[in-house]
Amino acid sequence: MNRVRRFFGTSFGAALIGGGVVAVVGLIALATGLVKAEGGGDATVTVATPLAAPVESSEEGGDQNTVNRIYRSDGQGVAFISAEHKPQESSGLSPFEEAPEGGGTATGSGFLIDTEGHVITNNHVVEDADRVEVKLGASDTTYDAEVVGTDPATDVALLKVDASAADLHPLALGDSSQVRVGDPVVAIGNPFGLDRTVTAGIVSALQRQIQAPDGFSISHVIQTDAAINPGNSGGPLIDSAGRVIGINSQIQTGGSNGNVGIGFAIPIDTAREVVKQIEEHGEVKHAYLGISGGSVTPDLAQALKLPVEEGVLVNEVVKGGPADDAGIQGGDTSATIEGASVRLGGDIITKVDGKKVTDMEDVINAVNAAHPGDEMKLTVLRGESDEKDVTVTLGVRPSSAEAPESPAR
C-alpha cells in the first residue's frame, strides 16, 4: 500500500528551499517550494565579505578547463542582486515568505540577457522588495534595478538596469528542450552572499516538477547535482558551450539547510516565453483547468476498485472553474486510506486531446503547455464503464492554488 500513499502527496516528500535568497540583515533564507506543510527550517545567515575578481588562467582549451573557460566568458554577465525590505510582520501562511520581521536586505543571483540591461532572476528573489540593486560581474558598481515584471507561477522576474555598454555582457541562451541527462553543467551565483562562486556538475534528471510560489507546479524542470545553495537563486545553469539552459531556483534539502546534491533549475525555454509575455503585455497569463486530483496506480485501483490502473482520479473541481463549467465531476464520498483523506466517485481522466494519460503529471504538463482560451478535450470514465469526451475551454489561472490538497490545475 506504499504506492497508494503517493496519490495523496506531491512529487517530492522533502522540503524544497530556494536555492536563492539569503538574508544578510534581519532576514532568513526564503523557503521556496515546501511540499504542503512538510519541511522547513531556517538557513544559515552569512555576512559576505568582498571576494577578489576572477583569476585569469593562462591555460586554454581542454576538457579539464571547461569550467574555467565558462567562468571567464560568462562570469561578467552574472548579477549579484540585493533586495531591500522594510520591516513588516509576517502572516506565517506562505512557505515562500521571508518573514523579515526586522526588515533588511536579501541577496540572490541573476544574469543579463541583452545589451539593453535586462536581467532575469527568480520572482522570489525580488518579491515585495522596496528597492532592488544589481552588481554585474566583478564590478563594484551598484545599479538601481527596475522590476519590469514578475511571474510567480514560474518563479521568473525580469529586471532592467541602466548600465554603461562596457558593463553589459549578456549571456547566450540555449535550448532547454535539447538538454540530456548526463550533460555537464556549470552554475554561477552568490551562495550565502559569496559573490561570483562557480560550481559544476551534470544534468541529473529531466522533466521534474517543482512547486512555484503561487502553489502551482512548474513543469519540465532540470535536476542537477551542481552545488546550489541559498543565494544561488536566479543565477544561470550553463551548458558546456556556455549557453544558459536554466535558472537555478530550488534545492531539495533532505532535512538540512544546505546543498545535498539535488538542485532544480527552471528551463530557459519557459523563462524565454515568460519574458516575451512581460515585454509584450506587461503581465503573464497561464492556462487553468480547475481540478485537484491524483495519479491512479495499480495498487490504488485495486484498493479503490477502480476500472482502470492508470489515469487521473479527479478529487475536487473548483466551483465556477473551466472544468466545472464543462461538466467534469469531482468525488462525492469521503474516505480515509492509510490516514489520508480522499474523495471517491469522481471522474477518471484517461486521455487529453486523444493522448493517453498515465498520471497527474501528464495533465499538468498539458495544461502548462496550453494558453487561456484554448479548448482541451478530456476523455473521462464516469462510473464503471461510462466513457465520454468533454471539451473544456481553459481559463486564466488565479493568483494562487485554491484546492486544499493537490494544487488545482
C-alpha positions in Angstrom: 0.0 0.0 0.0 3.0 2.3 0.0 2.2 3.3 -3.6 -1.3 4.2 -2.6 0.0 6.8 -0.3 1.8 8.5 -3.2 -1.6 9.5 -4.6 -2.1 11.9 -1.8 1.2 13.7 -1.9 3.2 15.8 -4.3 6.2 14.8 -6.3 8.7 15.4 -3.5 8.4 14.4 0.1 11.2 16.5 1.5 11.3 20.3 1.8 12.4 22.3 -1.2 14.0 25.5 -0.2 15.0 28.3 -2.5 18.4 28.0 -4.0 18.0 31.6 -3.9 17.7 34.3 -1.4 20.0 34.6 1.6 19.3 37.0 4.4 22.1 39.4 5.1 20.4 41.7 7.7 17.5 40.5 9.7 16.2 38.1 7.1 16.1 34.3 6.9 16.6 32.4 3.7 13.4 32.1 1.6 11.6 28.8 1.9 10.6 28.1 -1.7 8.7 25.0 -2.5 7.9 23.4 0.8 5.7 20.5 0.0 2.4 21.4 1.7 3.0 21.6 5.5 6.2 19.5 5.4 9.8 20.5 5.8 11.1 24.0 6.5 13.9 25.3 8.7 16.0 28.4 8.7 19.0 28.7 6.5 22.4 29.9 7.7 22.7 33.6 7.8 26.0 34.8 6.4 27.5 38.3 6.0 29.5 38.1 2.8 32.9 39.7 2.5 34.2 41.0 -0.8 36.0 38.5 -3.0 38.8 39.1 -5.4 38.0 39.4 -9.1 38.0 36.2 -11.1 41.5 34.9 -11.6 42.6 34.7 -15.3 44.2 31.5 -16.4 46.9 31.2 -19.0 45.7 27.7 -19.9 43.4 27.4 -22.9 41.2 24.6 -24.2 41.0 21.1 -22.9 38.1 19.4 -21.2 39.7 20.0 -17.8 39.4 23.7 -18.4 35.7 23.8 -19.4 34.6 25.2 -16.1 37.3 27.8 -16.1 36.6 28.8 -19.7 32.8 29.2 -19.0 33.5 31.1 -15.8 35.8 33.6 -17.6 33.5 34.0 -20.6 30.1 34.1 -18.7 31.0 35.4 -15.3 30.8 39.1 -16.3 27.1 38.6 -17.3 26.1 37.2 -13.9 24.4 39.6 -11.5 24.6 40.0 -7.7 21.1 41.1 -6.6 20.2 42.8 -3.3 16.6 43.2 -2.4 15.8 45.6 0.4 12.7 45.1 2.6 11.1 47.4 5.1 10.2 45.9 8.5 6.9 44.1 8.4 5.0 41.4 10.2 4.9 38.0 8.6 1.5 36.3 8.1 3.1 32.9 8.6 0.9 31.5 5.9 3.3 31.0 3.0 6.4 28.8 2.8 7.8 31.3 0.3 7.7 34.2 2.8 10.9 35.7 4.0 9.3 36.8 7.3 11.5 39.8 7.6 10.3 40.9 11.0 13.2 43.4 11.3 13.5 44.2 7.7 16.8 44.0 5.9 18.5 43.0 2.6 18.2 39.7 0.9 20.6 38.7 -1.8 20.3 36.4 -4.8 21.6 36.0 -8.3 20.6 36.8 -11.9 22.0 37.2 -15.4 22.0 39.6 -18.3 20.1 38.6 -21.4 20.6 41.6 -23.8 22.6 44.8 -24.3 19.6 46.8 -23.1 20.3 45.9 -19.5 17.6 43.3 -18.9 18.3 40.8 -16.2 16.5 37.6 -15.4 16.2 36.3 -11.8 13.7 34.4 -9.7 10.5 36.1 -8.6 11.1 35.1 -5.0 14.4 36.9 -5.1 12.8 40.3 -5.6 9.2 39.7 -4.5 7.7 42.6 -2.4 11.1 44.3 -2.3 11.1 48.1 -1.7 14.3 48.5 -3.6 16.4 46.2 -5.8 20.1 46.8 -6.6 22.3 44.9 -9.0 26.1 44.5 -9.4 27.3 42.9 -12.7 30.2 40.5 -12.9 33.3 41.6 -10.9 32.3 45.3 -11.0 31.7 47.0 -7.7 29.3 49.5 -9.4 25.8 49.2 -8.0 22.8 49.9 -10.2 19.2 50.6 -9.1 17.1 48.0 -10.9 13.6 48.4 -12.2 11.3 45.4 -11.8 9.8 45.2 -15.3 7.6 42.3 -14.5 7.2 39.1 -12.5 5.5 35.7 -12.8 5.1 33.8 -9.5 3.6 30.9 -11.5 7.1 30.1 -13.0 9.1 32.0 -10.3 10.6 34.3 -13.0 11.3 38.0 -12.8 12.6 40.5 -15.3 14.7 43.4 -14.2 16.3 46.3 -16.0 19.4 48.3 -15.2 20.7 51.5 -16.8 24.3 50.4 -17.1 27.1 51.5 -19.4 27.7 49.5 -22.5 31.0 48.4 -21.2 29.4 46.7 -18.2 26.8 44.8 -20.3 27.9 41.3 -21.2 24.7 39.3 -21.9 24.8 35.5 -21.8 23.8 33.4 -24.7 20.5 31.5 -24.2 20.4 27.8 -25.1 17.6 25.4 -25.9 16.5 23.5 -22.8 14.5 21.0 -24.9 17.8 19.7 -26.2 19.3 19.0 -22.8 20.1 15.4 -22.0 20.7 13.6 -18.7 24.4 13.4 -18.1 25.3 16.7 -19.8 27.9 18.7 -18.0 26.7 22.0 -16.4 28.1 24.9 -14.6 26.3 27.2 -12.0 27.5 30.7 -11.3 25.9 32.7 -8.5 26.2 34.1 -5.0 25.5 31.3 -2.4 25.2 32.7 1.1 26.2 36.1 -0.3 29.6 34.8 -1.5 29.6 36.5 -4.9 31.0 35.1 -8.1 31.0 31.5 -7.0 31.2 28.8 -9.6 30.2 25.1 -9.1 29.9 22.3 -11.7 28.1 19.0 -12.1 25.8 17.2 -14.6 22.2 17.2 -15.5 20.9 14.5 -13.1 17.3 14.2 -14.4 14.7 16.0 -16.6 11.0 16.5 -16.6 10.8 17.2 -12.9 8.1 19.3 -11.4 8.5 21.8 -8.5 6.1 24.0 -6.7 6.0 27.6 -7.6 5.4 30.4 -5.0 1.7 30.5 -6.1 1.2 26.9 -5.2 1.0 25.6 -8.8 3.6 23.3 -10.5 6.4 24.3 -12.8 6.9 21.7 -15.5 10.0 20.4 -17.4 12.3 21.4 -14.6 16.0 20.4 -14.9 17.6 18.5 -11.9 21.3 18.9 -11.3 23.9 17.9 -8.8 25.9 21.1 -9.3 26.1 22.7 -5.8 23.3 25.2 -5.4 22.6 26.9 -2.1 20.6 29.8 -0.7 21.8 32.8 -2.7 22.1 30.9 -6.0 18.5 31.5 -6.8 18.0 33.3 -10.1 21.5 32.5 -11.3 22.3 30.7 -14.6 22.7 27.0 -15.1 25.1 26.8 -18.1 25.9 24.1 -20.6 29.4 23.1 -21.9 29.0 25.6 -24.7 28.5 28.5 -22.3 24.8 28.8 -23.0 22.2 29.3 -20.3 19.8 26.3 -20.1 18.1 27.0 -16.8 17.5 29.4 -13.9 18.7 27.9 -10.6 15.8 28.1 -8.3 15.4 25.4 -5.6 17.2 22.6 -3.8 16.0 19.5 -2.0 17.4 19.6 1.4 16.9 16.2 2.9 16.4 17.7 6.3 19.4 20.1 6.2 19.6 23.7 5.1 22.3 23.3 2.5 23.2 21.5 -0.7 22.8 17.7 -0.7 23.4 17.3 -4.5 19.8 17.8 -5.7 19.1 21.2 -7.2 16.4 22.3 -9.7 16.5 24.8 -12.5 13.6 26.4 -14.4 14.2 25.6 -18.1 15.3 28.6 -20.1 12.6 27.9 -22.7 10.0 28.6 -20.0 11.8 31.8 -19.0 12.0 32.9 -22.6 8.2 32.7 -23.0 7.6 34.5 -19.7 9.9 37.3 -20.7 8.2 37.6 -24.1 4.8 38.0 -22.4 6.1 40.5 -19.9 7.7 42.6 -22.7 4.6 42.4 -25.0 1.8 42.6 -22.4 3.3 43.6 -19.1 1.9 40.5 -17.5 1.9 36.7 -17.8 -1.2 34.6 -18.1 -1.3 30.8 -17.7 -4.0 28.3 -18.7 -6.2 26.9 -15.9 -8.3 23.7 -15.8 -9.6 24.0 -12.2 -9.3 20.5 -10.7 -7.4 18.7 -8.0 -6.6 15.1 -8.2 -4.0 12.4 -8.1 -2.5 9.6 -10.2 -4.1 6.2 -10.5 -1.8 3.4 -9.9 -2.4 -0.4 -10.0 -2.3 -0.5 -6.1 -4.7 2.4 -5.8 -7.0 0.9 -8.5 -7.1 -2.4 -6.5 -7.7 -0.6 -3.2 -10.5 1.6 -4.5 -11.8 -1.0 -7.0 -11.3 1.4 -9.9 -12.0 0.3 -13.5 -8.5 1.4 -14.8 -5.0 1.1 -13.5 -3.7 4.4 -14.7 -5.0 7.9 -15.3 -6.0 10.8 -13.0 -8.8 10.5 -10.4 -10.5 13.9 -10.1 -10.7 14.6 -6.4 -12.3 18.1 -6.4 -13.5 20.5 -9.1 -13.1 24.2 -8.4 -16.6 25.7 -8.4 -17.2 28.0 -11.3 -13.9 27.0 -12.9 -13.4 25.7 -16.5 -13.7 22.0 -15.6 -16.8 22.7 -13.6 -18.4 24.7 -16.5 -17.7 21.7 -18.8 -19.3 19.2 -16.5 -16.3 17.4 -15.1 -17.2 15.8 -11.8 -15.2 15.5 -8.6 -15.6 13.0 -5.8 -18.7 12.9 -3.6 -17.7 10.4 -1.0 -15.0 11.0 1.6 -12.8 8.1 2.6 -9.6 7.6 4.6 -6.9 5.4 3.4 -3.7 4.9 5.5 -4.6 8.0 7.4 -5.1 10.2 4.3 -8.4 11.6 3.3 -9.6 11.3 -0.3 -12.9 11.9 -2.1 -14.2 9.0 -4.2 -16.6 8.8 -7.1 -15.1 11.5 -9.3 -14.3 11.2 -13.0 -11.1 9.5 -14.1 -9.2 11.3 -16.8 -7.7 8.8 -19.2 -6.8 11.0 -22.2 -6.0 14.6 -23.0 -6.6 15.6 -26.6 -6.6 12.0 -27.6 -3.3 11.2 -25.9 -3.2 8.6 -23.1 -2.8 9.9 -19.6 -0.8 7.8 -17.2 -0.5 10.2 -14.2 -1.2 13.7 -12.9 2.0 15.0 -14.4 0.6 14.3 -17.9 -2.4 16.6 -17.2 -0.3 19.3 -15.5 2.1 19.3 -18.5 -0.7 19.5 -21.0 -2.3 22.5 -19.2 1.0 24.3 -18.7 1.7 23.9 -22.4 -1.7 25.5 -23.3 -2.9 29.1 -23.3 -6.1 30.6 -21.8 -8.9 30.3 -24.2 -7.6 27.0 -25.7 -10.0 24.1 -25.9 -8.9 20.8 -24.4 -10.7 17.5 -25.0 -10.7 15.3 -21.9 -11.7 11.6 -22.2 -13.1 10.6 -18.8 -14.5 7.5 -17.2 -17.6 8.0 -15.1 -18.7 5.0 -13.0 -17.7 1.5 -14.1 -17.6 1.9 -17.9 -19.3 5.2 -19.0 -16.5 6.8 -21.1 -17.2 10.2 -22.6 -15.3 13.1 -24.2 -15.6 16.5 -22.5 -14.4 19.7 -24.1 -13.0 22.3 -21.7 -12.3 25.9 -22.6 -9.3 26.7 -20.4 -9.4 29.8 -18.2 -6.9 32.1 -16.7 -5.0 30.7 -13.8 -5.8 32.6 -10.5 -3.1 34.1 -8.4 -2.8 31.1 -6.1 -3.8 27.4 -6.0 -7.3 27.1 -4.5 -7.6 23.4 -3.7 -6.5 22.4 -0.2 -4.8 19.2 -1.4 -3.1 18.6 -4.7 -2.9 22.1 -6.3 -5.8 22.8 -8.7 -4.7 22.8 -12.3 
